Structures are given as C-alpha cells and as structure tokens.
C-alpha cells in the first residue's frame, strides 16, 4: 500500500513537471519558433547556394549563369526548408 502511494506520488510529480515544462503557447524547451526556423533556413541556404553557384560555374564556365541558378535555388529552397522545419516540429518520435 505504501509503495503504491509512493509510486502515485512520483507519477504525479513527473506529470506536473511535464505540464510545467510545456506551459507557454504549447511549446517545449526544444521547440523552434517560426522566426528561428526562418533564420536557420536562410543561413543554410547561403551555404548551400554558394555551393550550388560554385558547381554551376564549374559546369557552365559562366559567372552570370551560375549566379542565376544560385538565385533561383536560394529563394525556392528557403520556402521548401521552412515548410520542412514546421512539419518536423509537429512530429513526435
């Protein structure tokens, strides 16, 4: 009987801790905000786009073409990355 009460008390404390941790707009401590997802997307796109521009230049030998490809890729993929991030925020593993 005493063990059952102790177990129940531990469970209640753990549940209270979970509730306390998730207070505030339904976010947990590790959840990314929309702004953070956008900033992460932009920083990654800069790195990835510079890579794409470099490869496009190596393949075409034309700076203008490489920059055009990089610009198109940058804006399109920033949007795709943001959607990808928001989907993963919703997934619980």
PEQUI-V550250 format. One record per residue. N is the residue number from 1. RES is the residue in three letters. PSI is psi in radians with two decimals (999 if undefined). OMEGA is omega in whole degrees, 0 to 359 (999 if undefined). NEAR is the number of other C-alpha atoms within 12 Angstrom. Layout:
n=N res=RES psi=PSI omega=OMEGA near=NEAR
n=N res=RES psi=PSI omega=OMEGA near=NEAR
//
This chain:
n=1 res=UNK psi=-0.79 omega=180 near=7
n=2 res=UNK psi=-0.66 omega=179 near=8
n=3 res=UNK psi=-0.70 omega=179 near=9
n=4 res=UNK psi=-0.74 omega=178 near=10
n=5 res=UNK psi=-0.72 omega=179 near=11
n=6 res=UNK psi=-0.75 omega=178 near=12
n=7 res=UNK psi=-0.75 omega=180 near=13
n=8 res=UNK psi=-0.73 omega=180 near=14
n=9 res=UNK psi=-0.76 omega=178 near=14
n=10 res=UNK psi=-0.74 omega=179 near=14
n=11 res=UNK psi=-0.73 omega=180 near=14
n=12 res=UNK psi=-0.70 omega=178 near=14
n=13 res=UNK psi=-0.73 omega=179 near=14
n=14 res=UNK psi=-0.73 omega=179 near=14
n=15 res=UNK psi=-0.70 omega=178 near=14
n=16 res=UNK psi=-0.68 omega=178 near=14
n=17 res=UNK psi=-0.73 omega=178 near=14
n=18 res=UNK psi=-0.78 omega=179 near=16
n=19 res=UNK psi=-0.78 omega=180 near=17
n=20 res=UNK psi=-0.71 omega=181 near=16
n=21 res=UNK psi=-0.59 omega=185 near=17
n=22 res=UNK psi=0.09 omega=177 near=16
n=23 res=UNK psi=2.71 omega=176 near=13
n=24 res=UNK psi=1.46 omega=175 near=11
n=25 res=UNK psi=0.44 omega=176 near=12
n=26 res=UNK psi=0.33 omega=182 near=17
n=27 res=UNK psi=2.59 omega=170 near=18
n=28 res=UNK psi=2.99 omega=183 near=19
n=29 res=UNK psi=-0.54 omega=184 near=15
n=30 res=UNK psi=-0.04 omega=182 near=11
n=31 res=UNK psi=2.38 omega=176 near=23
n=32 res=UNK psi=2.53 omega=175 near=22
n=33 res=UNK psi=2.94 omega=177 near=20
n=34 res=UNK psi=-0.73 omega=180 near=19
n=35 res=UNK psi=-0.77 omega=180 near=14
n=36 res=UNK psi=-0.69 omega=177 near=17
n=37 res=UNK psi=-0.70 omega=179 near=25
n=38 res=UNK psi=-0.82 omega=181 near=23
n=39 res=UNK psi=-0.75 omega=177 near=19
n=40 res=UNK psi=-0.72 omega=180 near=22
n=41 res=UNK psi=-0.76 omega=181 near=29
n=42 res=UNK psi=-0.78 omega=181 near=24
n=43 res=UNK psi=-0.71 omega=178 near=19
n=44 res=UNK psi=-0.70 omega=182 near=20
n=45 res=UNK psi=-0.61 omega=178 near=28
n=46 res=UNK psi=-0.85 omega=180 near=21
n=47 res=UNK psi=-0.86 omega=183 near=18
n=48 res=UNK psi=-0.67 omega=181 near=22
n=49 res=UNK psi=-0.64 omega=175 near=29
n=50 res=UNK psi=-0.63 omega=176 near=22
n=51 res=UNK psi=-0.81 omega=180 near=21
n=52 res=UNK psi=-0.75 omega=179 near=26
n=53 res=UNK psi=-0.73 omega=179 near=29
n=54 res=UNK psi=-0.81 omega=179 near=23
n=55 res=UNK psi=-0.75 omega=179 near=20
n=56 res=UNK psi=-0.65 omega=178 near=23
n=57 res=UNK psi=-0.74 omega=179 near=21
n=58 res=UNK psi=-0.72 omega=182 near=15
n=59 res=UNK psi=-0.78 omega=186 near=14
n=60 res=UNK psi=-0.50 omega=185 near=17
n=61 res=UNK psi=0.16 omega=182 near=14
n=62 res=UNK psi=2.12 omega=181 near=16
n=63 res=UNK psi=-0.79 omega=183 near=17
n=64 res=UNK psi=-0.78 omega=179 near=15
n=65 res=UNK psi=-0.75 omega=179 near=20
n=66 res=UNK psi=-0.72 omega=179 near=24
n=67 res=UNK psi=-0.67 omega=177 near=24
n=68 res=UNK psi=-0.84 omega=179 near=21
n=69 res=UNK psi=-0.79 omega=180 near=26
n=70 res=UNK psi=-0.69 omega=180 near=28
n=71 res=UNK psi=-0.79 omega=179 near=23
n=72 res=UNK psi=-0.82 omega=181 near=18
n=73 res=UNK psi=-0.72 omega=182 near=26
n=74 res=UNK psi=-0.97 omega=185 near=27
n=75 res=UNK psi=-0.67 omega=180 near=21
n=76 res=UNK psi=-0.81 omega=185 near=18
n=77 res=UNK psi=-0.41 omega=175 near=25
n=78 res=UNK psi=-0.73 omega=178 near=28
n=79 res=UNK psi=-0.79 omega=180 near=21
n=80 res=UNK psi=-0.72 omega=180 near=19
n=81 res=UNK psi=-0.74 omega=180 near=26
n=82 res=UNK psi=-0.80 omega=178 near=28
n=83 res=UNK psi=-0.77 omega=179 near=18
n=84 res=UNK psi=-0.81 omega=179 near=19
n=85 res=UNK psi=-0.80 omega=183 near=24
n=86 res=UNK psi=-0.60 omega=176 near=22
n=87 res=UNK psi=-0.78 omega=182 near=16
n=88 res=UNK psi=-0.49 omega=176 near=15
n=89 res=UNK psi=-0.56 omega=182 near=21
n=90 res=UNK psi=-0.28 omega=184 near=16
n=91 res=UNK psi=2.26 omega=176 near=10
n=92 res=UNK psi=2.13 omega=180 near=8
n=93 res=UNK psi=999 omega=999 near=5
//
